[in-house]
Amino acid sequence: MPRGPCSLVRVSATPVAVLAVALVSSLSRCSLLEPENSVVSALSPYFGTKTRYEDANPGLLPDPEVPRRDPELLEETCTPVQLVALIRHGTRYPTTKQIRKLRQLHGLLQARGAEDDRTRAAGRGDLGAALADWPLWYADWMDGQLVEKGRQDMRQLALRLASLFPALFSRENYGRLQLVTSSKHRCVDSGAAFLQGLWQHYHPGLPPPDIADMECGPPRINDKLMRFFDHCEKFLTQVERNATALYHVEAFKTGPEMQNILKKVADILQVPVNNLNADLIQVAFFTCSFDLAIKGVKSPWCDVFDIDDAKVLEYLNDLKQYWKRGYGYSINSRSSCTLFQDIFQHLDKAVKQKQRLADMDNLEAWWTNTNPNHCNTGLTEK
Ligand SMILES: *[C@@H]1O[C@H](CO)[C@@H](O)[C@H](O)[C@H]1NC(C)=O
C-alpha cells in the first residue's frame, strides 16, 4: 500500500551471460492467507494506492508462489546478468493518523446511537447502527506496521522471483545477494520477510534463522537512497512543506462532488453533515480496503459508498498523488534521480564485469581469485 518504493532487489549471477535484465517493479502482488477470496468489494477497483495486492494482480491467486512468465522472455537466447527490483512493503496497518480519524467517526456514530435507540429498536436496517456496533479493532500502536499478511506478501514475492530467475538465484549466488532498505519499520520488516522467503527457497522445510545469521547478510538501511524525498531539499521546500502546493487537492475536498458525498453519508449515518469532512470520508472508504486486506472481512463501511462515490474518492487520492508524487511538479520525480543513478551504475558495472569475463580464458580461475564481496549483488529494501 503505496507511497514511495519500499524495496530494491539487486542480484548478479556468476557470469555466463549475454544480457542485463533490469527489473524495476513497483512491488505489489501477493496472495491470500486463506482461500477466502469470495470476500471482495465492488469498490476494490477504486482504492488506488490502497488496493489489495491480490485485487491488483489476480493472476497470482491460483498459486502465489508460482510466477507467471512471458514464455518469450529469457527463452534460451539470453541469460540474465543482474536483477534489480524496486519493491514496496507488504500489506500494512493503517497509520496512527488514519486510525484516529476512524476513531473520531466511530465516536460520532456512537453518540448518535445513544439518541437513536428507538429507531434501532424498531428494527430498521440501519447502516449507521451496524457501523457503531462494528468493533474498532485498530489501535494506535499499529501505526502503519507490516501485518502478518504483509510478511507473507514478501515471502511469496521472493519465492516467485527465485523461480523466475533460477540462474540468478542459484545456491552459489545466495551469499552475494544484498538488500537495502529505508529505516521505516514496515520496510525493514518487509526486507526481513523477503529474506525468510528466500531461505525457504534454499532450505525447504528448515525454519529460517535470525536474518543476521543468513549467508546474504542483513538488510542495510540507507535512507538517502530509499527515502530520497526526505533528503531532497528542493522537494521539501517546494512541495512537502509548502502549504499551497496541494491547493488543487484542497479545492476538490470542498468542491461540489465531495459535498454531495458528505451529505449522502451524513444522511446514511444520521450524523450532522458539519461533523464530517473529506479526510474522514476518505479514511472510512479506505477502511473497506484495510479490513479486506488485513482481516479478509467485508466491513460495513463498504456498504456506505456506491460506485459513483468511489470514483470521486479515487479521484481525490489520485489528485493528491499527482501533486505530491507524480507529474504535478517536476521535482517530484527528479528527487528519485539518486536512486535511479545507483541502479544504473550497478547495471553498468555488471555488464562491464560480464564483458571482461567473456574475454578471459579461464573463468573459474578468475572467480577463485575474486573477493565475492565485490560482486554487484544487491537486494534493496526501502
Ligand atoms: C509553493 O507552491 C506554489 C504552488 O505551486 C508555488 O507557486 C510556490 O512557489 C511554492 N513555494 C515555494 C517556497 O516553493
The ligand as an ORCA input file, in Angstrom:
! r2SCAN-3c Opt
* xyz 0 1
  C       4.530     26.620     -3.189
  O       3.652     26.157     -4.201
  C       3.089     27.156     -5.021
  C       2.135     26.463     -5.955
  O       2.774     25.546     -6.762
  C       4.226     27.891     -5.777
  O       3.683     28.904     -6.556
  C       5.218     28.453     -4.775
  O       6.322     28.999     -5.461
  C       5.699     27.329     -3.838
  N       6.544     27.895     -2.794
  C       7.839     27.567     -2.659
  C       8.540     28.145     -1.486
  O       8.418     26.845     -3.440
*
